[in-house]
Amino acid sequence: MAKKPEDFKKEMEDNMRAKLSEYSHVKKVIGVVSGKGGVGKSLVTGLSAISMSRKGHQVAIMDADITGPSIPKMFGIGKENFADETGLLPAVTRGGMKIMSLNMLMDNETDPVIWRGPVIAGIVKQFWTDVNWGDVDYMFVDMPPGTGDVPLTVFQSLPVDGIIVVATPQELVGMIVEKAINMAKMMNIPVLGLVENMSYMTCPHCGEPIYMFGESKIDSYAASLGLSVLGKIPMNPDFAAKCDAGLAEDIEFEGLESLVSVLDGMKE
């Protein structure tokens, strides 16, 4: 019997999948994306991972933002290049989360990565195929902004179970967010929902919220797209100070409970 077009499509997609290291078992892969830079995608990745780790899950972060990695600094991880016969070994944070980033393999963390797109995309695939991740319940992939080579590689090569889209309150961001959402839909990747970063500040005197970019419209915007808002993260100097000091795991924030609920509810 002749194959149907959808059969050819599935076969082609399966052939593009990178093979996970035989020493790794990753249950769920969650991409964290944004349409543009500067919206705090790495902070959202870190807080999401920390939230799931505190629920007792085995968590890992793959830093796929090859040219602008910030995950290692957030968690106090410097140059590490550990490997054995099973492959590269991820760094382990104080809280037990596993992390792999190119910055851990560079002689100097400030050295620029001047590589073309295909080479960078190849490194991301190697983080999947050549790293001994061990047992992981949730792997968060911190992707570079936009819809270029790396997001395309991740969507095609890794078994992404869903993405979290990061936005900020500015009106302009809405148009760019939809580009990332539409890319995911074109690649048949489920969009789990939106997280708004820099949503507000809390007045140090009266405790009332201050909307630096105007009052948030994320709820109505998400509803218009048929999506859920999974969290709103404030502008908080304490968050920035702890990330700069490598102490992201000391941040106390419970504003991602909706995200945790969605991830906990994903089927095995």
C-alpha positions as a Markdown table, in Angstrom:
| # | Residue | x | y | z |
|---|---|---|---|---|
| 1 | Met | 0.0 | 0.0 | 0.0 |
| 2 | Ala | 1.3 | 3.4 | -1.0 |
| 3 | Lys | 2.5 | 5.7 | 1.8 |
| 4 | Lys | 0.4 | 8.7 | 2.6 |
| 5 | Pro | 2.0 | 12.2 | 2.6 |
| 6 | Glu | 1.7 | 12.4 | 6.4 |
| 7 | Asp | 3.6 | 9.1 | 6.6 |
| 8 | Phe | 6.5 | 10.6 | 4.6 |
| 9 | Lys | 6.5 | 13.7 | 6.8 |
| 10 | Lys | 6.7 | 11.6 | 10.0 |
| 11 | Glu | 9.4 | 9.5 | 8.6 |
| 12 | Met | 11.4 | 12.5 | 7.6 |
| 13 | Glu | 10.9 | 14.1 | 11.0 |
| 14 | Asp | 12.1 | 10.9 | 12.7 |
| 15 | Asn | 15.2 | 10.8 | 10.6 |
| 16 | Met | 16.1 | 14.3 | 11.7 |
| 17 | Arg | 15.9 | 13.5 | 15.4 |
| 18 | Ala | 19.2 | 13.4 | 17.1 |
| 19 | Lys | 19.9 | 10.3 | 19.2 |
| 20 | Leu | 20.0 | 10.9 | 22.9 |
| 21 | Ser | 23.2 | 9.6 | 24.6 |
| 22 | Glu | 22.6 | 6.0 | 25.7 |
| 23 | Tyr | 23.5 | 6.9 | 29.2 |
| 24 | Ser | 20.8 | 9.5 | 29.4 |
| 25 | His | 17.1 | 9.2 | 30.1 |
| 26 | Val | 15.1 | 12.5 | 29.7 |
| 27 | Lys | 11.4 | 12.3 | 30.2 |
| 28 | Lys | 10.3 | 15.8 | 29.1 |
| 29 | Val | 12.0 | 18.5 | 27.1 |
| 30 | Ile | 10.7 | 22.1 | 27.5 |
| 31 | Gly | 11.9 | 24.9 | 25.3 |
| 32 | Val | 12.0 | 28.4 | 26.6 |
| 33 | Val | 11.7 | 30.9 | 23.7 |
| 34 | Ser | 11.3 | 34.6 | 23.0 |
| 35 | Gly | 10.8 | 36.5 | 19.8 |
| 36 | Lys | 13.4 | 39.1 | 20.8 |
| 37 | Gly | 16.4 | 39.5 | 23.1 |
| 38 | Gly | 16.4 | 41.3 | 26.4 |
| 39 | Val | 13.1 | 40.0 | 27.8 |
| 40 | Gly | 14.7 | 37.8 | 30.5 |
| 41 | Lys | 14.4 | 34.4 | 28.9 |
| 42 | Ser | 17.3 | 33.0 | 30.9 |
| 43 | Leu | 15.8 | 34.2 | 34.2 |
| 44 | Val | 12.5 | 32.5 | 33.3 |
| 45 | Thr | 14.4 | 29.4 | 32.4 |
| 46 | Gly | 16.2 | 29.4 | 35.7 |
| 47 | Leu | 13.2 | 30.2 | 37.8 |
| 48 | Ser | 11.2 | 27.5 | 36.0 |
| 49 | Ala | 13.9 | 24.9 | 36.6 |
| 50 | Ile | 14.2 | 25.9 | 40.2 |
| 51 | Ser | 10.5 | 25.7 | 40.8 |
| 52 | Met | 10.3 | 22.2 | 39.4 |
| 53 | Ser | 13.4 | 21.1 | 41.3 |
| 54 | Arg | 11.8 | 22.3 | 44.6 |
| 55 | Lys | 8.9 | 20.0 | 43.8 |
| 56 | Gly | 11.2 | 17.0 | 43.9 |
| 57 | His | 11.8 | 16.5 | 40.2 |
| 58 | Gln | 15.2 | 15.8 | 38.6 |
| 59 | Val | 15.9 | 18.8 | 36.5 |
| 60 | Ala | 18.4 | 19.9 | 33.9 |
| 61 | Ile | 19.1 | 23.0 | 31.8 |
| 62 | Met | 20.6 | 22.9 | 28.4 |
| 63 | Asp | 22.0 | 26.4 | 27.6 |
| 64 | Ala | 21.3 | 26.6 | 23.8 |
| 65 | Asp | 22.0 | 30.3 | 23.7 |
| 66 | Ile | 25.5 | 29.6 | 22.4 |
| 67 | Thr | 26.6 | 33.1 | 21.6 |
| 68 | Gly | 25.1 | 34.7 | 24.7 |
| 69 | Pro | 25.1 | 32.1 | 27.5 |
| 70 | Ser | 24.2 | 33.4 | 31.0 |
| 71 | Ile | 22.9 | 30.2 | 32.7 |
| 72 | Pro | 26.3 | 29.2 | 34.2 |
| 73 | Lys | 26.8 | 32.6 | 35.9 |
| 74 | Met | 23.3 | 32.6 | 37.4 |
| 75 | Phe | 24.1 | 29.3 | 39.1 |
| 76 | Gly | 27.7 | 30.1 | 40.1 |
| 77 | Ile | 29.3 | 27.7 | 37.6 |
| 78 | Gly | 32.7 | 28.5 | 36.0 |
| 79 | Lys | 34.9 | 26.7 | 33.6 |
| 80 | Glu | 34.2 | 23.0 | 33.8 |
| 81 | Asn | 35.3 | 20.3 | 31.3 |
| 82 | Phe | 34.6 | 17.0 | 32.9 |
| 83 | Ala | 34.2 | 13.9 | 30.8 |
| 84 | Asp | 34.6 | 10.1 | 31.1 |
| 85 | Glu | 34.0 | 7.1 | 28.9 |
| 86 | Thr | 30.3 | 7.9 | 28.9 |
| 87 | Gly | 30.7 | 11.4 | 27.4 |
| 88 | Leu | 30.7 | 15.0 | 28.6 |
| 89 | Leu | 29.4 | 15.4 | 32.2 |
| 90 | Pro | 27.1 | 18.3 | 33.1 |
| 91 | Ala | 27.8 | 20.6 | 36.0 |
| 92 | Val | 25.6 | 20.1 | 39.1 |
| 93 | Thr | 24.3 | 23.1 | 41.0 |
| 94 | Arg | 24.1 | 23.3 | 44.8 |
| 95 | Gly | 20.5 | 22.3 | 44.5 |
| 96 | Gly | 21.2 | 19.2 | 42.4 |
| 97 | Met | 20.2 | 20.5 | 39.0 |
| 98 | Lys | 22.3 | 19.6 | 35.9 |
| 99 | Ile | 23.6 | 22.2 | 33.5 |
| 100 | Met | 25.5 | 22.2 | 30.2 |
| 101 | Ser | 26.7 | 25.3 | 28.5 |
| 102 | Leu | 29.4 | 26.2 | 26.1 |
| 103 | Asn | 30.8 | 28.7 | 28.6 |
| 104 | Met | 31.7 | 25.8 | 30.8 |
| 105 | Leu | 34.0 | 24.6 | 28.0 |
| 106 | Met | 35.7 | 27.9 | 27.1 |
| 107 | Asp | 39.1 | 28.9 | 28.4 |
| 108 | Asn | 37.7 | 32.4 | 29.1 |
| 109 | Glu | 34.0 | 33.0 | 29.6 |
| 110 | Thr | 34.3 | 36.4 | 27.9 |
| 111 | Asp | 35.7 | 35.0 | 24.7 |
| 112 | Pro | 33.3 | 35.6 | 21.8 |
| 113 | Val | 31.9 | 32.7 | 19.9 |
| 114 | Ile | 32.4 | 33.8 | 16.2 |
| 115 | Trp | 30.9 | 30.8 | 14.5 |
| 116 | Arg | 28.4 | 30.5 | 11.7 |
| 117 | Gly | 24.8 | 29.2 | 12.3 |
| 118 | Pro | 25.3 | 25.6 | 11.2 |
| 119 | Val | 28.3 | 25.2 | 13.6 |
| 120 | Ile | 26.4 | 26.6 | 16.5 |
| 121 | Ala | 23.4 | 24.4 | 15.7 |
| 122 | Gly | 25.8 | 21.4 | 15.7 |
| 123 | Ile | 27.0 | 22.2 | 19.2 |
| 124 | Val | 23.4 | 22.2 | 20.4 |
| 125 | Lys | 22.8 | 18.7 | 18.9 |
| 126 | Gln | 26.0 | 17.5 | 20.6 |
| 127 | Phe | 24.7 | 18.7 | 24.0 |
| 128 | Trp | 21.9 | 16.2 | 23.4 |
| 129 | Thr | 23.9 | 13.3 | 21.9 |
| 130 | Asp | 27.3 | 13.6 | 23.7 |
| 131 | Val | 26.4 | 14.6 | 27.2 |
| 132 | Asn | 25.7 | 12.0 | 29.9 |
| 133 | Trp | 22.6 | 13.6 | 31.5 |
| 134 | Gly | 21.7 | 10.6 | 33.5 |
| 135 | Asp | 18.0 | 10.5 | 34.7 |
| 136 | Val | 16.1 | 13.7 | 34.1 |
| 137 | Asp | 12.4 | 14.4 | 34.6 |
| 138 | Tyr | 12.4 | 17.9 | 33.0 |
| 139 | Met | 15.0 | 19.4 | 30.7 |
| 140 | Phe | 14.7 | 23.1 | 30.1 |
| 141 | Val | 16.3 | 24.3 | 26.9 |
| 142 | Asp | 17.2 | 28.0 | 27.1 |
| 143 | Met | 17.1 | 29.1 | 23.4 |
| 144 | Pro | 18.5 | 32.2 | 21.8 |
| 145 | Pro | 15.9 | 34.8 | 20.7 |
| 146 | Gly | 14.3 | 34.8 | 17.4 |
| 147 | Thr | 13.4 | 32.1 | 14.8 |
| 148 | Gly | 16.9 | 31.3 | 13.5 |
| 149 | Asp | 19.1 | 28.2 | 13.2 |
| 150 | Val | 19.2 | 27.1 | 16.8 |
| 151 | Pro | 15.5 | 27.2 | 17.5 |
| 152 | Leu | 14.9 | 25.3 | 14.2 |
| 153 | Thr | 17.6 | 22.8 | 15.2 |
| 154 | Val | 16.1 | 22.2 | 18.6 |
| 155 | Phe | 12.6 | 21.9 | 17.2 |
| 156 | Gln | 13.7 | 19.4 | 14.5 |
| 157 | Ser | 16.4 | 17.4 | 16.4 |
| 158 | Leu | 15.1 | 17.2 | 20.0 |
| 159 | Pro | 11.8 | 15.7 | 21.1 |
| 160 | Val | 10.4 | 19.0 | 22.4 |
| 161 | Asp | 7.2 | 18.3 | 24.5 |
| 162 | Gly | 6.2 | 22.0 | 24.7 |
| 163 | Ile | 7.5 | 25.6 | 24.8 |
| 164 | Ile | 7.2 | 28.4 | 27.2 |
| 165 | Val | 7.1 | 31.8 | 25.5 |
| 166 | Val | 8.6 | 34.8 | 27.4 |
| 167 | Ala | 7.2 | 38.3 | 26.9 |
| 168 | Thr | 7.3 | 41.7 | 28.5 |
| 169 | Pro | 4.5 | 44.3 | 28.8 |
| 170 | Gln | 5.5 | 46.6 | 25.9 |
| 171 | Glu | 3.0 | 46.6 | 23.1 |
| 172 | Leu | 5.7 | 46.1 | 20.5 |
| 173 | Val | 6.7 | 42.7 | 22.0 |
| 174 | Gly | 3.3 | 41.3 | 21.1 |
| 175 | Met | 4.0 | 41.2 | 17.4 |
| 176 | Ile | 7.4 | 39.5 | 17.9 |
| 177 | Val | 6.0 | 37.0 | 20.4 |
| 178 | Glu | 3.5 | 35.8 | 17.8 |
| 179 | Lys | 6.4 | 35.1 | 15.4 |
| 180 | Ala | 7.8 | 32.6 | 18.0 |
| 181 | Ile | 4.4 | 31.1 | 18.6 |
| 182 | Asn | 3.7 | 30.7 | 14.9 |
| 183 | Met | 7.1 | 29.0 | 14.4 |
| 184 | Ala | 6.2 | 26.5 | 17.1 |
| 185 | Lys | 2.9 | 25.8 | 15.5 |
| 186 | Met | 4.4 | 25.3 | 12.1 |
| 187 | Met | 6.8 | 22.8 | 13.7 |
| 188 | Asn | 3.9 | 21.1 | 15.5 |
| 189 | Ile | 5.4 | 22.0 | 18.9 |
| 190 | Pro | 2.8 | 22.6 | 21.7 |
| 191 | Val | 2.8 | 26.1 | 23.2 |
| 192 | Leu | 2.3 | 25.6 | 26.9 |
| 193 | Gly | 1.6 | 29.3 | 27.6 |
| 194 | Leu | 3.1 | 32.7 | 28.3 |
| 195 | Val | 5.3 | 34.0 | 31.1 |
| 196 | Glu | 5.5 | 37.8 | 31.4 |
| 197 | Asn | 8.8 | 39.1 | 32.8 |
| 198 | Met | 9.3 | 42.7 | 34.1 |
| 199 | Ser | 5.6 | 42.7 | 34.7 |
| 200 | Tyr | 5.7 | 45.3 | 37.5 |
| 201 | Met | 7.7 | 46.6 | 40.4 |
| 202 | Thr | 6.6 | 46.6 | 44.0 |
| 203 | Cys | 6.8 | 50.0 | 45.7 |
| 204 | Pro | 9.2 | 49.7 | 48.6 |
| 205 | His | 7.2 | 52.1 | 50.7 |
| 206 | Cys | 3.5 | 51.1 | 50.2 |
| 207 | Gly | 3.8 | 47.7 | 48.6 |
| 208 | Glu | 1.6 | 48.6 | 45.7 |
| 209 | Pro | 2.5 | 47.4 | 42.2 |
| 210 | Ile | 4.1 | 49.9 | 39.8 |
| 211 | Tyr | 3.7 | 49.2 | 36.1 |
| 212 | Met | 6.8 | 50.6 | 34.5 |
| 213 | Phe | 5.6 | 49.9 | 31.0 |
| 214 | Gly | 2.0 | 50.5 | 31.5 |
| 215 | Glu | -0.5 | 48.1 | 33.1 |
| 216 | Ser | -0.1 | 44.6 | 31.8 |
| 217 | Lys | -2.4 | 43.4 | 29.0 |
| 218 | Ile | -1.0 | 39.8 | 29.0 |
| 219 | Asp | -4.2 | 38.2 | 30.1 |
| 220 | Ser | -6.4 | 39.6 | 27.3 |
| 221 | Tyr | -3.5 | 39.1 | 24.8 |
| 222 | Ala | -3.1 | 35.4 | 25.8 |
| 223 | Ala | -6.8 | 34.8 | 25.7 |
| 224 | Ser | -6.9 | 36.2 | 22.1 |
| 225 | Leu | -4.4 | 33.6 | 21.1 |
| 226 | Gly | -6.1 | 30.8 | 23.0 |
| 227 | Leu | -3.2 | 30.5 | 25.5 |
| 228 | Ser | -2.7 | 30.6 | 29.2 |
| 229 | Val | -0.6 | 33.0 | 31.3 |
| 230 | Leu | 1.7 | 30.8 | 33.4 |
| 231 | Gly | 3.2 | 33.5 | 35.5 |
| 232 | Lys | 4.1 | 37.1 | 35.9 |
| 233 | Ile | 7.6 | 37.9 | 37.2 |
| 234 | Pro | 8.3 | 41.4 | 38.7 |
| 235 | Met | 11.3 | 43.6 | 38.3 |
| 236 | Asn | 13.1 | 42.8 | 41.5 |
| 237 | Pro | 16.7 | 44.1 | 42.3 |
| 238 | Asp | 17.1 | 41.1 | 44.6 |
| 239 | Phe | 16.6 | 38.7 | 41.7 |
| 240 | Ala | 19.3 | 40.5 | 39.7 |
| 241 | Ala | 21.7 | 40.6 | 42.6 |
| 242 | Lys | 21.4 | 36.9 | 43.3 |
| 243 | Cys | 21.8 | 36.0 | 39.7 |
| 244 | Asp | 24.9 | 38.2 | 39.4 |
| 245 | Ala | 26.3 | 36.5 | 42.5 |
| 246 | Gly | 25.6 | 33.0 | 41.1 |
| 247 | Leu | 22.9 | 32.4 | 43.8 |
| 248 | Ala | 19.8 | 32.0 | 41.6 |
| 249 | Glu | 18.8 | 29.0 | 43.7 |
| 250 | Asp | 18.4 | 31.4 | 46.7 |
| 251 | Ile | 15.7 | 33.4 | 45.0 |
| 252 | Glu | 12.3 | 33.0 | 46.8 |
| 253 | Phe | 9.5 | 33.3 | 44.2 |
| 254 | Glu | 6.3 | 31.4 | 44.0 |
| 255 | Gly | 4.7 | 33.2 | 41.1 |
| 256 | Leu | 5.1 | 30.2 | 38.7 |
| 257 | Glu | 2.7 | 27.8 | 40.3 |
| 258 | Ser | 0.5 | 27.8 | 37.2 |
| 259 | Leu | 3.6 | 26.7 | 35.2 |
| 260 | Val | 4.4 | 24.0 | 37.7 |
| 261 | Ser | 0.9 | 22.7 | 37.6 |
| 262 | Val | 0.9 | 22.5 | 33.8 |
| 263 | Leu | 4.3 | 20.7 | 33.7 |
| 264 | Asp | 3.3 | 18.3 | 36.5 |
| 265 | Gly | 0.1 | 17.5 | 34.5 |
| 266 | Met | 2.0 | 16.5 | 31.4 |
| 267 | Lys | 1.5 | 12.8 | 30.6 |
| 268 | Glu | 4.5 | 10.5 | 30.7 |
